[in-house]
Amino acid sequence: MTLDPDVERLIREAMRERGISFKEALNEAARKGLLRAKPGRIRRFVQRSFPLGDGQGFRWDKALALAEAMEDEELSRKLSLRK
C-alpha cells in the first residue's frame, strides 16, 4: 500500500517539524483523524428572538427605501451648499 503524494508530503513535514519517525508521524495523524471523526453530541443552534413591542410607528420592511431617501436628501443638501 502506498500513500498519496500530498499525504506523504504532510507526514514528512510533520517528521521534520517534530523530529519524529515516519511511523510516529503516521500514527499521530491517523489517531487525530480517527478520534476527531467520532460523532459527539451535536448542539442544535437555536436563534433567540425578542419582541420589539407594539406601536413602533416604523415599517422595517421599508427601511432600505427610507435609507435611500435620507441619503438623497443629504446629497441634495450638500449640493445646494456648493452653489
PDB file of N, CA, C and O in Angstrom:
ATOM      1  N   MET A   1       0.855  -1.169   0.000  1.00  0.00           N
ATOM      2  CA  MET A   1       0.000   0.000   0.000  1.00  0.00           C
ATOM      3  C   MET A   1       0.905   1.238   0.000  1.00  0.00           C
ATOM      4  O   MET A   1       1.925   1.280   0.689  1.00  0.00           O
ATOM      5  N   THR A   2       0.508   2.244  -0.790  1.00  0.00           N
ATOM      6  CA  THR A   2       1.277   3.481  -0.848  1.00  0.00           C
ATOM      7  C   THR A   2       0.374   4.658  -0.486  1.00  0.00           C
ATOM      8  O   THR A   2      -0.847   4.609  -0.635  1.00  0.00           O
ATOM      9  N   LEU A   3       1.017   5.704  -0.009  1.00  0.00           N
ATOM     10  CA  LEU A   3       0.293   6.918   0.347  1.00  0.00           C
ATOM     11  C   LEU A   3       0.181   7.824  -0.866  1.00  0.00           C
ATOM     12  O   LEU A   3       1.019   7.771  -1.766  1.00  0.00           O
ATOM     13  N   ASP A   4      -0.844   8.647  -0.890  1.00  0.00           N
ATOM     14  CA  ASP A   4      -0.935   9.680  -1.913  1.00  0.00           C
ATOM     15  C   ASP A   4       0.212  10.658  -1.700  1.00  0.00           C
ATOM     16  O   ASP A   4       0.641  10.875  -0.566  1.00  0.00           O
ATOM     17  N   PRO A   5       0.718  11.256  -2.794  1.00  0.00           N
ATOM     18  CA  PRO A   5       1.868  12.164  -2.672  1.00  0.00           C
ATOM     19  C   PRO A   5       1.639  13.325  -1.699  1.00  0.00           C
ATOM     20  O   PRO A   5       2.555  13.696  -0.966  1.00  0.00           O
ATOM     21  N   ASP A   6       0.427  13.908  -1.679  1.00  0.00           N
ATOM     22  CA  ASP A   6       0.179  15.027  -0.774  1.00  0.00           C
ATOM     23  C   ASP A   6       0.187  14.594   0.683  1.00  0.00           C
ATOM     24  O   ASP A   6       0.634  15.340   1.554  1.00  0.00           O
ATOM     25  N   VAL A   7      -0.311  13.378   0.954  1.00  0.00           N
ATOM     26  CA  VAL A   7      -0.316  12.864   2.319  1.00  0.00           C
ATOM     27  C   VAL A   7       1.110  12.565   2.772  1.00  0.00           C
ATOM     28  O   VAL A   7       1.486  12.870   3.904  1.00  0.00           O
ATOM     29  N   GLU A   8       1.894  11.971   1.890  1.00  0.00           N
ATOM     30  CA  GLU A   8       3.288  11.665   2.236  1.00  0.00           C
ATOM     31  C   GLU A   8       4.057  12.953   2.539  1.00  0.00           C
ATOM     32  O   GLU A   8       4.864  12.998   3.468  1.00  0.00           O
ATOM     33  N   ARG A   9       3.798  13.996   1.749  1.00  0.00           N
ATOM     34  CA  ARG A   9       4.463  15.283   1.975  1.00  0.00           C
ATOM     35  C   ARG A   9       4.111  15.838   3.348  1.00  0.00           C
ATOM     36  O   ARG A   9       4.982  16.333   4.063  1.00  0.00           O
ATOM     37  N   LEU A  10       2.824  15.756   3.719  1.00  0.00           N
ATOM     38  CA  LEU A  10       2.395  16.243   5.031  1.00  0.00           C
ATOM     39  C   LEU A  10       3.033  15.445   6.167  1.00  0.00           C
ATOM     40  O   LEU A  10       3.434  16.016   7.182  1.00  0.00           O
ATOM     41  N   ILE A  11       3.125  14.131   5.996  1.00  0.00           N
ATOM     42  CA  ILE A  11       3.755  13.286   7.016  1.00  0.00           C
ATOM     43  C   ILE A  11       5.228  13.645   7.155  1.00  0.00           C
ATOM     44  O   ILE A  11       5.744  13.752   8.267  1.00  0.00           O
ATOM     45  N   ARG A  12       5.902  13.830   6.025  1.00  0.00           N
ATOM     46  CA  ARG A  12       7.336  14.169   6.076  1.00  0.00           C
ATOM     47  C   ARG A  12       7.558  15.557   6.702  1.00  0.00           C
ATOM     48  O   ARG A  12       8.554  15.767   7.394  1.00  0.00           O
ATOM     49  N   GLU A  13       6.652  16.487   6.465  1.00  0.00           N
ATOM     50  CA  GLU A  13       6.750  17.806   7.110  1.00  0.00           C
ATOM     51  C   GLU A  13       6.607  17.669   8.616  1.00  0.00           C
ATOM     52  O   GLU A  13       7.340  18.303   9.376  1.00  0.00           O
ATOM     53  N   ALA A  14       5.657  16.835   9.049  1.00  0.00           N
ATOM     54  CA  ALA A  14       5.473  16.607  10.482  1.00  0.00           C
ATOM     55  C   ALA A  14       6.708  15.957  11.092  1.00  0.00           C
ATOM     56  O   ALA A  14       7.089  16.269  12.221  1.00  0.00           O
ATOM     57  N   MET A  15       7.326  15.057  10.346  1.00  0.00           N
ATOM     58  CA  MET A  15       8.561  14.410  10.822  1.00  0.00           C
ATOM     59  C   MET A  15       9.643  15.451  11.083  1.00  0.00           C
ATOM     60  O   MET A  15      10.284  15.448  12.134  1.00  0.00           O
ATOM     61  N   ARG A  16       9.835  16.340  10.112  1.00  0.00           N
ATOM     62  CA  ARG A  16      10.885  17.362  10.253  1.00  0.00           C
ATOM     63  C   ARG A  16      10.578  18.328  11.392  1.00  0.00           C
ATOM     64  O   ARG A  16      11.459  18.655  12.187  1.00  0.00           O
ATOM     65  N   GLU A  17       9.341  18.779  11.470  1.00  0.00           N
ATOM     66  CA  GLU A  17       8.966  19.757  12.492  1.00  0.00           C
ATOM     67  C   GLU A  17       9.089  19.201  13.903  1.00  0.00           C
ATOM     68  O   GLU A  17       9.537  19.899  14.813  1.00  0.00           O
ATOM     69  N   ARG A  18       8.691  17.947  14.085  1.00  0.00           N
ATOM     70  CA  ARG A  18       8.665  17.366  15.433  1.00  0.00           C
ATOM     71  C   ARG A  18       9.867  16.482  15.741  1.00  0.00           C
ATOM     72  O   ARG A  18      10.061  16.074  16.886  1.00  0.00           O
ATOM     73  N   GLY A  19      10.668  16.188  14.735  1.00  0.00           N
ATOM     74  CA  GLY A  19      11.825  15.323  14.941  1.00  0.00           C
ATOM     75  C   GLY A  19      11.431  13.900  15.315  1.00  0.00           C
ATOM     76  O   GLY A  19      12.029  13.291  16.202  1.00  0.00           O
ATOM     77  N   ILE A  20      10.416  13.378  14.627  1.00  0.00           N
ATOM     78  CA  ILE A  20       9.929  12.027  14.917  1.00  0.00           C
ATOM     79  C   ILE A  20      10.065  11.162  13.672  1.00  0.00           C
ATOM     80  O   ILE A  20      10.331  11.656  12.576  1.00  0.00           O
ATOM     81  N   SER A  21       9.876   9.866  13.865  1.00  0.00           N
ATOM     82  CA  SER A  21       9.996   8.932  12.747  1.00  0.00           C
ATOM     83  C   SER A  21       8.745   8.970  11.876  1.00  0.00           C
ATOM     84  O   SER A  21       7.711   9.522  12.251  1.00  0.00           O
ATOM     85  N   PHE A  22       8.881   8.356  10.686  1.00  0.00           N
ATOM     86  CA  PHE A  22       7.748   8.281   9.764  1.00  0.00           C
ATOM     87  C   PHE A  22       6.586   7.550  10.412  1.00  0.00           C
ATOM     88  O   PHE A  22       5.437   7.978  10.308  1.00  0.00           O
ATOM     89  N   LYS A  23       6.891   6.448  11.079  1.00  0.00           N
ATOM     90  CA  LYS A  23       5.859   5.645  11.727  1.00  0.00           C
ATOM     91  C   LYS A  23       5.130   6.452  12.804  1.00  0.00           C
ATOM     92  O   LYS A  23       3.903   6.399  12.890  1.00  0.00           O
ATOM     93  N   GLU A  24       5.878   7.201  13.626  1.00  0.00           N
ATOM     94  CA  GLU A  24       5.255   8.004  14.675  1.00  0.00           C
ATOM     95  C   GLU A  24       4.359   9.090  14.081  1.00  0.00           C
ATOM     96  O   GLU A  24       3.250   9.319  14.563  1.00  0.00           O
ATOM     97  N   ALA A  25       4.845   9.755  13.035  1.00  0.00           N
ATOM     98  CA  ALA A  25       4.066  10.816  12.399  1.00  0.00           C
ATOM     99  C   ALA A  25       2.792  10.262  11.773  1.00  0.00           C
ATOM    100  O   ALA A  25       1.724  10.866  11.872  1.00  0.00           O
ATOM    101  N   LEU A  26       2.918   9.114  11.132  1.00  0.00           N
ATOM    102  CA  LEU A  26       1.751   8.487  10.508  1.00  0.00           C
ATOM    103  C   LEU A  26       0.736   8.052  11.560  1.00  0.00           C
ATOM    104  O   LEU A  26      -0.465   8.255  11.379  1.00  0.00           O
ATOM    105  N   ASN A  27       1.201   7.461  12.651  1.00  0.00           N
ATOM    106  CA  ASN A  27       0.297   7.028  13.717  1.00  0.00           C
ATOM    107  C   ASN A  27      -0.397   8.226  14.368  1.00  0.00           C
ATOM    108  O   ASN A  27      -1.595   8.156  14.645  1.00  0.00           O
ATOM    109  N   GLU A  28       0.326   9.326  14.622  1.00  0.00           N
ATOM    110  CA  GLU A  28      -0.273  10.523  15.197  1.00  0.00           C
ATOM    111  C   GLU A  28      -1.374  11.066  14.289  1.00  0.00           C
ATOM    112  O   GLU A  28      -2.468  11.398  14.748  1.00  0.00           O
ATOM    113  N   ALA A  29      -1.067  11.149  12.995  1.00  0.00           N
ATOM    114  CA  ALA A  29      -2.042  11.688  12.042  1.00  0.00           C
ATOM    115  C   ALA A  29      -3.288  10.803  11.986  1.00  0.00           C
ATOM    116  O   ALA A  29      -4.412  11.303  11.948  1.00  0.00           O
ATOM    117  N   ALA A  30      -3.079   9.484  11.981  1.00  0.00           N
ATOM    118  CA  ALA A  30      -4.220   8.564  11.927  1.00  0.00           C
ATOM    119  C   ALA A  30      -5.064   8.676  13.192  1.00  0.00           C
ATOM    120  O   ALA A  30      -6.293   8.696  13.125  1.00  0.00           O
ATOM    121  N   ARG A  31      -4.405   8.749  14.339  1.00  0.00           N
ATOM    122  CA  ARG A  31      -5.144   8.865  15.600  1.00  0.00           C
ATOM    123  C   ARG A  31      -5.966  10.154  15.645  1.00  0.00           C
ATOM    124  O   ARG A  31      -7.148  10.140  15.990  1.00  0.00           O
ATOM    125  N   LYS A  32      -5.320  11.267  15.291  1.00  0.00           N
ATOM    126  CA  LYS A  32      -6.032  12.546  15.324  1.00  0.00           C
ATOM    127  C   LYS A  32      -7.231  12.526  14.387  1.00  0.00           C
ATOM    128  O   LYS A  32      -8.318  12.980  14.745  1.00  0.00           O
ATOM    129  N   GLY A  33      -7.028  12.000  13.195  1.00  0.00           N
ATOM    130  CA  GLY A  33      -8.125  11.962  12.228  1.00  0.00           C
ATOM    131  C   GLY A  33      -9.246  11.042  12.644  1.00  0.00           C
ATOM    132  O   GLY A  33     -10.418  11.382  12.487  1.00  0.00           O
ATOM    133  N   LEU A  34      -8.905   9.878  13.174  1.00  0.00           N
ATOM    134  CA  LEU A  34      -9.941   8.923  13.554  1.00  0.00           C
ATOM    135  C   LEU A  34     -10.653   9.322  14.840  1.00  0.00           C
ATOM    136  O   LEU A  34     -11.856   9.097  14.973  1.00  0.00           O
ATOM    137  N   LEU A  35      -9.937   9.902  15.775  1.00  0.00           N
ATOM    138  CA  LEU A  35     -10.582  10.322  17.010  1.00  0.00           C
ATOM    139  C   LEU A  35     -11.497  11.515  16.769  1.00  0.00           C
ATOM    140  O   LEU A  35     -12.551  11.626  17.395  1.00  0.00           O
ATOM    141  N   ARG A  36     -11.105  12.398  15.871  1.00  0.00           N
ATOM    142  CA  ARG A  36     -11.913  13.564  15.554  1.00  0.00           C
ATOM    143  C   ARG A  36     -13.181  13.148  14.811  1.00  0.00           C
ATOM    144  O   ARG A  36     -14.196  13.840  14.887  1.00  0.00           O
ATOM    145  N   ALA A  37     -13.132  12.036  14.102  1.00  0.00           N
ATOM    146  CA  ALA A  37     -14.264  11.608  13.285  1.00  0.00           C
ATOM    147  C   ALA A  37     -15.410  11.049  14.119  1.00  0.00           C
ATOM    148  O   ALA A  37     -16.516  10.882  13.605  1.00  0.00           O
ATOM    149  N   LYS A  38     -15.166  10.754  15.410  1.00  0.00           N
ATOM    150  CA  LYS A  38     -16.239  10.209  16.231  1.00  0.00           C
ATOM    151  C   LYS A  38     -17.288  11.285  16.460  1.00  0.00           C
ATOM    152  O   LYS A  38     -16.976  12.390  16.906  1.00  0.00           O
ATOM    153  N   PRO A  39     -18.521  10.952  16.153  1.00  0.00           N
ATOM    154  CA  PRO A  39     -19.562  11.961  16.348  1.00  0.00           C
ATOM    155  C   PRO A  39     -19.829  12.162  17.834  1.00  0.00           C
ATOM    156  O   PRO A  39     -20.058  11.203  18.571  1.00  0.00           O
ATOM    157  N   GLY A  40     -19.799  13.383  18.251  1.00  0.00           N
ATOM    158  CA  GLY A  40     -20.123  13.719  19.623  1.00  0.00           C
ATOM    159  C   GLY A  40     -21.550  14.216  19.691  1.00  0.00           C
ATOM    160  O   GLY A  40     -22.315  14.110  18.733  1.00  0.00           O
ATOM    161  N   ARG A  41     -21.880  14.744  20.811  1.00  0.00           N
ATOM    162  CA  ARG A  41     -23.219  15.306  20.946  1.00  0.00           C
ATOM    163  C   ARG A  41     -23.257  16.611  20.173  1.00  0.00           C
ATOM    164  O   ARG A  41     -22.489  17.531  20.455  1.00  0.00           O
ATOM    165  N   ILE A  42     -24.138  16.689  19.214  1.00  0.00           N
ATOM    166  CA  ILE A  42     -24.252  17.881  18.387  1.00  0.00           C
ATOM    167  C   ILE A  42     -25.270  18.818  19.036  1.00  0.00           C
ATOM    168  O   ILE A  42     -26.425  18.457  19.260  1.00  0.00           O
ATOM    169  N   ARG A  43     -24.807  20.022  19.326  1.00  0.00           N
ATOM    170  CA  ARG A  43     -25.709  21.008  19.908  1.00  0.00           C
ATOM    171  C   ARG A  43     -26.487  21.694  18.789  1.00  0.00           C
ATOM    172  O   ARG A  43     -25.909  22.188  17.820  1.00  0.00           O
ATOM    173  N   ARG A  44     -27.755  21.713  18.938  1.00  0.00           N
ATOM    174  CA  ARG A  44     -28.608  22.327  17.942  1.00  0.00           C
ATOM    175  C   ARG A  44     -28.621  23.835  18.155  1.00  0.00           C
ATOM    176  O   ARG A  44     -28.759  24.314  19.281  1.00  0.00           O
ATOM    177  N   PHE A  45     -28.477  24.574  17.067  1.00  0.00           N
ATOM    178  CA  PHE A  45     -28.489  26.030  17.141  1.00  0.00           C
ATOM    179  C   PHE A  45     -29.924  26.513  17.246  1.00  0.00           C
ATOM    180  O   PHE A  45     -30.791  26.102  16.474  1.00  0.00           O
ATOM    181  N   VAL A  46     -30.161  27.385  18.203  1.00  0.00           N
ATOM    182  CA  VAL A  46     -31.489  27.979  18.369  1.00  0.00           C
ATOM    183  C   VAL A  46     -31.316  29.491  18.357  1.00  0.00           C
ATOM    184  O   VAL A  46     -30.581  30.046  19.173  1.00  0.00           O
ATOM    185  N   GLN A  47     -31.990  30.147  17.437  1.00  0.00           N
ATOM    186  CA  GLN A  47     -31.935  31.603  17.335  1.00  0.00           C
ATOM    187  C   GLN A  47     -32.921  32.200  18.323  1.00  0.00           C
ATOM    188  O   GLN A  47     -34.120  31.931  18.263  1.00  0.00           O
ATOM    189  N   ARG A  48     -32.406  33.007  19.224  1.00  0.00           N
ATOM    190  CA  ARG A  48     -33.279  33.676  20.180  1.00  0.00           C
ATOM    191  C   ARG A  48     -33.811  34.948  19.547  1.00  0.00           C
ATOM    192  O   ARG A  48     -33.095  35.644  18.828  1.00  0.00           O
ATOM    193  N   SER A  49     -35.045  35.237  19.816  1.00  0.00           N
ATOM    194  CA  SER A  49     -35.640  36.475  19.317  1.00  0.00           C
ATOM    195  C   SER A  49     -36.302  37.201  20.480  1.00  0.00           C
ATOM    196  O   SER A  49     -36.644  36.603  21.500  1.00  0.00           O
ATOM    197  N   PHE A  50     -36.468  38.480  20.301  1.00  0.00           N
ATOM    198  CA  PHE A  50     -37.037  39.313  21.350  1.00  0.00           C
ATOM    199  C   PHE A  50     -38.115  40.198  20.745  1.00  0.00           C
ATOM    200  O   PHE A  50     -37.943  40.708  19.638  1.00  0.00           O
ATOM    201  N   PRO A  51     -39.215  40.388  21.445  1.00  0.00           N
ATOM    202  CA  PRO A  51     -40.268  41.257  20.920  1.00  0.00           C
ATOM    203  C   PRO A  51     -39.811  42.714  20.936  1.00  0.00           C
ATOM    204  O   PRO A  51     -39.173  43.166  21.887  1.00  0.00           O
ATOM    205  N   LEU A  52     -40.141  43.426  19.891  1.00  0.00           N
ATOM    206  CA  LEU A  52     -39.769  44.830  19.794  1.00  0.00           C
ATOM    207  C   LEU A  52     -40.862  45.740  20.325  1.00  0.00           C
ATOM    208  O   LEU A  52     -40.669  46.952  20.430  1.00  0.00           O
ATOM    209  N   GLY A  53     -41.979  45.179  20.652  1.00  0.00           N
ATOM    210  CA  GLY A  53     -43.073  45.978  21.194  1.00  0.00           C
ATOM    211  C   GLY A  53     -44.007  46.450  20.097  1.00  0.00           C
ATOM    212  O   GLY A  53     -43.686  46.370  18.911  1.00  0.00           O
ATOM    213  N   ASP A  54     -45.152  46.937  20.501  1.00  0.00           N
ATOM    214  CA  ASP A  54     -46.146  47.425  19.553  1.00  0.00           C
ATOM    215  C   ASP A  54     -46.015  48.928  19.374  1.00  0.00           C
ATOM    216  O   ASP A  54     -45.387  49.611  20.182  1.00  0.00           O
ATOM    217  N   GLY A  55     -46.604  49.422  18.328  1.00  0.00           N
ATOM    218  CA  GLY A  55     -46.674  50.856  18.114  1.00  0.00           C
ATOM    219  C   GLY A  55     -45.333  51.497  17.837  1.00  0.00           C
ATOM    220  O   GLY A  55     -45.069  52.604  18.307  1.00  0.00           O
ATOM    221  N   GLN A  56     -44.493  50.836  17.094  1.00  0.00           N
ATOM    222  CA  GLN A  56     -43.188  51.410  16.784  1.00  0.00           C
ATOM    223  C   GLN A  56     -43.309  52.570  15.811  1.00  0.00           C
ATOM    224  O   GLN A  56     -42.496  53.495  15.825  1.00  0.00           O
ATOM    225  N   GLY A  57     -44.314  52.515  14.980  1.00  0.00           N
ATOM    226  CA  GLY A  57     -44.501  53.573  14.005  1.00  0.00           C
ATOM    227  C   GLY A  57     -43.476  53.526  12.881  1.00  0.00           C
ATOM    228  O   GLY A  57     -43.257  54.529  12.202  1.00  0.00           O
ATOM    229  N   PHE A  58     -42.858  52.395  12.680  1.00  0.00           N
ATOM    230  CA  PHE A  58     -41.854  52.277  11.623  1.00  0.00           C
ATOM    231  C   PHE A  58     -42.012  50.930  10.962  1.00  0.00           C
ATOM    232  O   PHE A  58     -42.117  49.901  11.631  1.00  0.00           O
ATOM    233  N   ARG A  59     -42.028  50.943   9.637  1.00  0.00           N
ATOM    234  CA  ARG A  59     -42.146  49.685   8.897  1.00  0.00           C
ATOM    235  C   ARG A  59     -40.755  49.216   8.514  1.00  0.00           C
ATOM    236  O   ARG A  59     -40.109  49.804   7.646  1.00  0.00           O
ATOM    237  N   TRP A  60     -40.297  48.155   9.164  1.00  0.00           N
ATOM    238  CA  TRP A  60     -38.941  47.650   8.926  1.00  0.00           C
ATOM    239  C   TRP A  60     -38.778  47.098   7.518  1.00  0.00           C
ATOM    240  O   TRP A  60     -37.659  47.039   7.009  1.00  0.00           O
ATOM    241  N   ASP A  61     -39.862  46.697   6.885  1.00  0.00           N
ATOM    242  CA  ASP A  61     -39.754  46.195   5.520  1.00  0.00           C
ATOM    243  C   ASP A  61     -39.493  47.329   4.531  1.00  0.00           C
ATOM    244  O   ASP A  61     -39.202  47.072   3.363  1.00  0.00           O
ATOM    245  N   LYS A  62     -39.593  48.571   4.983  1.00  0.00           N
ATOM    246  CA  LYS A  62     -39.333  49.731   4.123  1.00  0.00           C
ATOM    247  C   LYS A  62     -38.055  50.472   4.544  1.00  0.00           C
ATOM    248  O   LYS A  62     -37.838  51.608   4.120  1.00  0.00           O
ATOM    249  N   ALA A  63     -37.227  49.860   5.353  1.00  0.00           N
ATOM    250  CA  ALA A  63     -36.029  50.521   5.886  1.00  0.00           C
ATOM    251  C   ALA A  63     -35.055  50.920   4.783  1.00  0.00           C
ATOM    252  O   ALA A  63     -34.470  52.002   4.842  1.00  0.00           O
ATOM    253  N   LEU A  64     -34.873  50.069   3.782  1.00  0.00           N
ATOM    254  CA  LEU A  64     -33.943  50.395   2.706  1.00  0.00           C
ATOM    255  C   LEU A  64     -34.406  51.615   1.915  1.00  0.00           C
ATOM    256  O   LEU A  64     -33.600  52.477   1.566  1.00  0.00           O
ATOM    257  N   ALA A  65     -35.689  51.683   1.638  1.00  0.00           N
ATOM    258  CA  ALA A  65     -36.234  52.842   0.923  1.00  0.00           C
ATOM    259  C   ALA A  65     -36.055  54.118   1.739  1.00  0.00           C
ATOM    260  O   ALA A  65     -35.760  55.176   1.184  1.00  0.00           O
ATOM    261  N   LEU A  66     -36.234  54.018   3.051  1.00  0.00           N
ATOM    262  CA  LEU A  66     -36.043  55.178   3.916  1.00  0.00           C
ATOM    263  C   LEU A  66     -34.578  55.622   3.912  1.00  0.00           C
ATOM    264  O   LEU A  66     -34.284  56.816   3.838  1.00  0.00           O
ATOM    265  N   ALA A  67     -33.669  54.659   3.991  1.00  0.00           N
ATOM    266  CA  ALA A  67     -32.240  54.984   3.976  1.00  0.00           C
ATOM    267  C   ALA A  67     -31.854  55.661   2.661  1.00  0.00           C
ATOM    268  O   ALA A  67     -31.068  56.608   2.664  1.00  0.00           O
ATOM    269  N   GLU A  68     -32.392  55.192   1.553  1.00  0.00           N
ATOM    270  CA  GLU A  68     -32.111  55.810   0.258  1.00  0.00           C
ATOM    271  C   GLU A  68     -32.642  57.238   0.197  1.00  0.00           C
ATOM    272  O   GLU A  68     -31.976  58.134  -0.323  1.00  0.00           O
ATOM    273  N   ALA A  69     -33.841  57.445   0.730  1.00  0.00           N
ATOM    274  CA  ALA A  69     -34.432  58.790   0.735  1.00  0.00           C
ATOM    275  C   ALA A  69     -33.599  59.737   1.597  1.00  0.00           C
ATOM    276  O   ALA A  69     -33.384  60.890   1.223  1.00  0.00           O
ATOM    277  N   MET A  70     -33.134  59.259   2.741  1.00  0.00           N
ATOM    278  CA  MET A  70     -32.299  60.086   3.619  1.00  0.00           C
ATOM    279  C   MET A  70     -30.973  60.437   2.945  1.00  0.00           C
ATOM    280  O   MET A  70     -30.479  61.559   3.062  1.00  0.00           O
ATOM    281  N   GLU A  71     -30.411  59.465   2.242  1.00  0.00           N
ATOM    282  CA  GLU A  71     -29.155  59.719   1.531  1.00  0.00           C
ATOM    283  C   GLU A  71     -29.369  60.750   0.422  1.00  0.00           C
ATOM    284  O   GLU A  71     -28.542  61.643   0.233  1.00  0.00           O
ATOM    285  N   ASP A  72     -30.476  60.627  -0.308  1.00  0.00           N
ATOM    286  CA  ASP A  72     -30.793  61.591  -1.366  1.00  0.00           C
ATOM    287  C   ASP A  72     -30.937  62.998  -0.799  1.00  0.00           C
ATOM    288  O   ASP A  72     -30.436  63.959  -1.382  1.00  0.00           O
ATOM    289  N   GLU A  73     -31.624  63.122   0.343  1.00  0.00           N
ATOM    290  CA  GLU A  73     -31.789  64.429   0.974  1.00  0.00           C
ATOM    291  C   GLU A  73     -30.441  65.031   1.368  1.00  0.00           C
ATOM    292  O   GLU A  73     -30.205  66.224   1.173  1.00  0.00           O
ATOM    293  N   GLU A  74     -29.559  64.199   1.922  1.00  0.00           N
ATOM    294  CA  GLU A  74     -28.246  64.686   2.346  1.00  0.00           C
ATOM    295  C   GLU A  74     -27.407  65.120   1.144  1.00  0.00           C
ATOM    296  O   GLU A  74     -26.717  66.138   1.205  1.00  0.00           O
ATOM    297  N   LEU A  75     -27.461  64.360   0.063  1.00  0.00           N
ATOM    298  CA  LEU A  75     -26.721  64.743  -1.144  1.00  0.00           C
ATOM    299  C   LEU A  75     -27.257  66.056  -1.714  1.00  0.00           C
ATOM    300  O   LEU A  75     -26.489  66.912  -2.153  1.00  0.00           O
ATOM    301  N   SER A  76     -28.585  66.206  -1.703  1.00  0.00           N
ATOM    302  CA  SER A  76     -29.181  67.456  -2.183  1.00  0.00           C
ATOM    303  C   SER A  76     -28.733  68.634  -1.326  1.00  0.00           C
ATOM    304  O   SER A  76     -28.414  69.704  -1.845  1.00  0.00           O
ATOM    305  N   ARG A  77     -28.711  68.432  -0.016  1.00  0.00           N
ATOM    306  CA  ARG A  77     -28.286  69.488   0.900  1.00  0.00           C
ATOM    307  C   ARG A  77     -26.830  69.882   0.628  1.00  0.00           C
ATOM    308  O   ARG A  77     -26.507  71.069   0.585  1.00  0.00           O
ATOM    309  N   LYS A  78     -25.958  68.896   0.447  1.00  0.00           N
ATOM    310  CA  LYS A  78     -24.543  69.183   0.192  1.00  0.00           C
ATOM    311  C   LYS A  78     -24.352  69.894  -1.146  1.00  0.00           C
ATOM    312  O   LYS A  78     -23.524  70.797  -1.261  1.00  0.00           O
ATOM    313  N   LEU A  79     -25.117  69.486  -2.151  1.00  0.00           N
ATOM    314  CA  LEU A  79     -25.012  70.136  -3.463  1.00  0.00           C
ATOM    315  C   LEU A  79     -25.512  71.573  -3.422  1.00  0.00           C
ATOM    316  O   LEU A  79     -24.975  72.445  -4.105  1.00  0.00           O
ATOM    317  N   SER A  80     -26.538  71.813  -2.620  1.00  0.00           N
ATOM    318  CA  SER A  80     -27.077  73.178  -2.527  1.00  0.00           C
ATOM    319  C   SER A  80     -26.086  74.110  -1.819  1.00  0.00           C
ATOM    320  O   SER A  80     -26.093  75.316  -2.070  1.00  0.00           O
ATOM    321  N   LEU A  81     -25.251  73.579  -0.954  1.00  0.00           N
ATOM    322  CA  LEU A  81     -24.256  74.397  -0.258  1.00  0.00           C
ATOM    323  C   LEU A  81     -23.119  74.833  -1.176  1.00  0.00           C
ATOM    324  O   LEU A  81     -22.446  75.821  -0.882  1.00  0.00           O
ATOM    325  N   ARG A  82     -22.891  74.132  -2.266  1.00  0.00           N
ATOM    326  CA  ARG A  82     -21.808  74.438  -3.197  1.00  0.00           C
ATOM    327  C   ARG A  82     -22.151  75.610  -4.123  1.00  0.00           C
ATOM    328  O   ARG A  82     -21.245  76.204  -4.708  1.00  0.00           O
ATOM    329  N   LYS A  83     -23.412  75.950  -4.269  1.00  0.00           N
ATOM    330  CA  LYS A  83     -23.841  76.986  -5.219  1.00  0.00           C
ATOM    331  C   LYS A  83     -23.305  78.320  -4.883  1.00  0.00           C
ATOM    332  O   LYS A  83     -23.578  79.291  -5.589  1.00  0.00           O
TER     333      LYS A  83
END
